[in-house]
Amino acid sequence: MREVKFFDYPAIYHRFKKEFDSAFQDVCDRGAFILQRDLEEFEAQLAEFVGVKYAYGVADGTNAIVIGLRALGIGSGDEVIISSHTYVATAAAVHMVGATPIPADIDENFMLCAQSVESKINDRTRAIMPTQLNGRCANMKALGEVANKYQLIILEDSAQGLGAKYLGQSAGTFGKFGTLSFYPAKLIGCFGDGGAVMTNDDDVAEKLKLWRDHGRNDAGQVISWGTNARLDNLQAAFLKIRLDNYDEDISRRREIASKYHEAFCDISTLTLPSPPDHNSDHFDVYQNYELAADNRDALRDHLNAHGVKTIIQWAGTPIHHFEELGFGKSKITDLNRTDWFFERCFMLPIHMAMSDRDVDYVIDVMRKFFK
Ligand SMILES: *Cc1c(COP(=O)(O)O)cnc(C)c1O
């Protein structure tokens, strides 16, 4: 029996060990730990890759959202509509600045649904913040139309969206700010926590920079409130190496997704993510391969018994089910697609350490279950 891990952390290091080791030595030799050259270079490289004017490295993907919301002055009395199918961090960031996260339903592609968003709008609503989930963009045209109609701003939790595109435009560039996470399991992960916040707006950019570093300007003077939410220079040096090789990762992820799609698309009890398609409005990068299965638990047991590890995203709880956070199934009863999805969803392994034999093995084990 083969074992196919869901994720392989040591493999991230061993893949570019020589480059990582030499970056570590170089940064340490220079004693360049906080807001140094490697960070500036990584930020410039990232901004160019995404096609955005400003990209700032920050402590993690959660702080990226908090800083973005602070820069826009979103806080007490404001509501921000988010997808219920997101990490708790999206909602927590909104809560942390004193605003209220309002979870909305998903559409047929499991992304934030524009109609559901519209049904949640009231006079406290300030912003719509889709999660660019699993390496895919939401329908930004439909969300943009709702935002225009009610004069709301668009913000993006694009923690999982690096390199994903909609109508040729990158995740993280559709609204006032977009965020990234470099948590190890993300599309480009570092060796610890890391994130970025991006914007095309000059004023917002200025504020993001201040919020990340104690409200200090380039001369080191404190000119506003701020916090400490910097990306370590050492992590930026590692991330440069990941970003240099990222195009290769995108092709590989799309290749695996395409194999999965071909192998499973005739199984009627599965609901698959959209396959990679060059003619579609979407260019997906498959941070995750998340699907729905009518008999999920039995299928996952079968996969596990054959060495194929799977997980359920967010440990199986969408935002609107969190009783402890003031939500709950009995209070929010209109997110039907999300409820349907969370009874069925799980994720198959899709990562850079997978060999073709691993992919074929996952396919074989899956298909055996349905025979
Ligand atoms: C990972 C993730 C975050 C949080 O990022 P951290 O770097 O772990 O703080 C936020 N939103 C989504 C959708 C994520 O996947």
PDBQT file of the ligand as one rigid body, heavy atoms in Angstrom, charges set to zero:
ROOT
HETATM    1  C1  LIG A 401      -5.022  30.790   5.692  1.00  0.00    +0.000 C 
HETATM    2  C2  LIG A 401      -6.163  31.701   5.539  1.00  0.00    +0.000 A 
HETATM    3  C3  LIG A 401      -6.274  32.876   6.289  1.00  0.00    +0.000 A 
HETATM    4  C4  LIG A 401      -5.367  33.230   7.419  1.00  0.00    +0.000 C 
HETATM    5  O1  LIG A 401      -4.047  33.299   7.090  1.00  0.00    +0.000 OA
HETATM    6  P1  LIG A 401      -2.936  33.153   8.243  1.00  0.00    +0.000 P 
HETATM    7  O2  LIG A 401      -1.671  33.479   7.513  1.00  0.00    +0.000 OA
HETATM    8  O3  LIG A 401      -2.992  31.761   8.738  1.00  0.00    +0.000 OA
HETATM    9  O4  LIG A 401      -3.263  34.155   9.288  1.00  0.00    +0.000 OA
HETATM   10  C5  LIG A 401      -7.346  33.710   6.041  1.00  0.00    +0.000 A 
HETATM   11  N1  LIG A 401      -8.263  33.407   5.105  1.00  0.00    +0.000 NA
HETATM   12  C6  LIG A 401      -8.191  32.282   4.377  1.00  0.00    +0.000 A 
HETATM   13  C7  LIG A 401      -9.217  32.032   3.330  1.00  0.00    +0.000 C 
HETATM   14  C8  LIG A 401      -7.150  31.381   4.570  1.00  0.00    +0.000 A 
HETATM   15  O5  LIG A 401      -7.110  30.261   3.845  1.00  0.00    +0.000 OA
ENDROOT
TORSDOF 0
